[in-house]
């Protein structure tokens, strides 16, 4: 297996750390270790052939028309900022992605593949920087960790192809997103856009996509680029040119409400502080107990929104709303209109606001509120947790998951070409999968699709889903259906793992952290975990001798 390896020492007396996964969370953990920790011995495991890219940004999981939902101005820098890295690239290379080098700016949304290249190069620079500071690094690629055990003598990490286990003082689980395994028997149903769709040959047929967010848009892009291409047309937006042989292609995006996400909007970055919903105010709400916590938090939200945008608050009737029906009021305008007509108007408004650098107050205050209100979520009663997820959480997610304007323009281009439609399913629908089709039952109507893609995004995972059988058994025996993780991401159960395993795998943290996703979160997790490693005591673990040095 390829190995990136520096000095061939075992680092006796050094703290020994394992990082499992080299996506953004693993990279930001390593970055913070290098910045703040005395030299230690770090073994890094990456299951793919190339370390430092991250699943969403790999070429085999993406295409040039799939855009990252984050601009350079928001991406926490590693060794350099994303925009500086972009400006150092060859103009011809950028042109291959439809990017004009002279027009680069920090608020652009660019292909995910480019972001993967950035992280890869930043990771390699981190390795060099770490070794120059006295860290001892071993990076094992094409090397999947098969088990982790928390034992009195240390953390035992077993990996595929490794003849002996690694014994470390501290292990960081940074395995990222988890998607259903690819169904190799048939290509009529895809449990996610990342379960074989990117390499499947999709015929020109009737394609159903469950979801209307960015994951669903990615799925649509994966299909349509097999049957035509987008032709950019300046301010008018792109046109889609469908091949004559693909005239029977029909794509239906569907969700309960049938609304599309809105375009990303202009606002000050970094975020300006809230006036009323401060950390101290959230702490006071939590101290008041779980009874009525959601309603007390909503009333404080209303005060913050009204202070920021009194006109919108009056027009929306905010003072008469509650934590349950605020969601209906939020989506009301989109539900009343044709989704594509609403999208055109939304794009016009967004473009004008960006040109004039105008921030819509109510949008911006909701954007900032989601991070503040997240502080109450672990303290909600079971009943209020259900209310929150079906109400306020949907508002927050819709707001912060606004999509790149170009993605919305491409959806409009597909609609204008007669390829794409939207189907509102309502609250009560059923899906039935057959060997050669999928049927959706919505009300009294049946919708039949030759190919169906479930594109509802990452689902929260439980302890039983953990791919490490030893640690999974230890955690389940400790009574944890959901991983018990402290605020600093250290695993609390089993007791033998306390202070020795950091749990930074996002899908398992979503149960009481519903907004835990994105690169800014990965950077925060990495910094927090590195700080926990700094304050952890070295154990008795000794690394086994590694393989001979190799190359990337």
Steps between C-alpha positions, in 0.01 A plus 500: 500500500633850430638677804601860554759478772759730647775430751532129568482533877250355740479818709561344841354718771277680250124495521364267231192602302299328226279700263251288307390683187668780304200704393455854633449395865820295498690778323387773740584273795853454368528874433405587857734234640791652309411852613443434869643162604859403580642251246331164520480182293198496268377203295240593240272250327322566170290229339531641146811521285546876545521666840369848567212533255179415685212296363279780358791645304640189331489479124323163511224653716458829319510677166594852390135613498457410868572811707628528855237665716758726662703792370866574570415776747333241728759220473735488800852515351746217546851604392358774276155631409300337225490819292880540524545139390259553208686810383823301497355241260567491127235710316460222243419253774231727642364561149441126474244544778342802331675741738664823385812550710481881488139492626565289812355640820452371853120464481495268197354151513734269314513129403546263792780322317714814527438517873617139526822591317550788744462276806730239349782749445444662839522157665833425333634835617376423852696174497818686404435770760439243774825318430695826494367566852610161631174306464529139385237420239393177332220537246354171380285518186279226353483391862158459658479481878307185586482529877573716801516381860529711814714299743677585827839489329394736220291527185548210260442583132481217248518577129457301181832375366692595815670191652491644853271742677595856590497584869440869566421727791229687314286417197299748291204358307455741207335270249256754354184424306368146466287395203315173433699237319463482125249247369701306245210291369295771334516866418135597522509615864777699668480540881705820470668703224833360628407132479608419144314774313812687389633201306167358383373539148155657533283467190266771375193396696273616781720575804361576846714678760380515860611836636530856371813619683861509381538120519202461269641765266828306493308187405323686220835632374648150503218384274464790257870534424477155341243637253608852413689803624450846645578798281575815699320810379627786715243682712219304336627188673585158356307307238494123491560336163343154495622244250242388244543139609397593856164666432320251727692613809268630775616586853265562793625650825260431786451581865210535741460872431643513148692822569851575374770644723578868462819646354783586737467862609745781567589569864793619711761234579610435770155513652404803707402414860136467597359761737275292725565131433846503654688204652404634842133515402509141370669384821226671702230329293660160554539567872122548516451129429368300208133568575388765252858557378411496130221755543717728714774485237252581224373805685857627530546430128194710421649792690830467308330477160270793576795711608686417178208536257181650646332540158537133402393397849176699470431374147555139613288538813797380702359602839206263444712199397647226714775237479266265314345720229796730428619239250172522304528880486863471384415283198159654423614726213680216322211262542256749346704542181632286222848392621675609181329841490598554863858393421530754216386783725725381783800500263422853381478627859815318604699637206390857568575470872846359425580779253393766750637307802162513669424256779137394550465542879257217573700248297822597675360489851356150441837390364678611816227366729541137396842467666382673818177301534693174443618543858157408639453185292676249732288629789156473338245251628424208266170665399665835429779328306236364261336843475835666433601262221165529324487877536783740578774261385349491151503881486861522609615226262318657207660835576862394548481240221418762238667382179742659253306725261656317206349171621156662501560644152589154373177358640310772315690415182396135534139605558508733199635212290194294595702248703438588865181527705421522874253272676354588844426167670308621805548357847366153426680320220642153448775356283509147368811363330475235231781332307461729199318808634399701806142610564415798718147510641398858583133535588298326231775531238777260403828630358715240323875544447743287304785622721466639851757681716457569871679834541384614843856545627684363799287324759595488871671174592493301823756295688391182323608655168860547617736301271739408784358181663712508816427862586138457390456213747669698777271797437182291479591316820527840668136566408558742217267466203631844409869575558547679832725793408606794717495861388867470403420194283666252738322166523346449846412132468651249540689622806828362359469744208461815712779743429637275225253501207361807326183441300493744208296290256220741404212257422513359854489846659187625323251373759544790741707718267263537202708766323837328531626504143719706271862607492473761774367228731782264395754770589335560839494126574865462397612785724297372795633145462860622471453695821367184668806307381725774639348457846483120493760299686734271303437133567704186477425439133795415276473518122590183321769535231349641182558387141788621292481857380309559180367790300173669424 
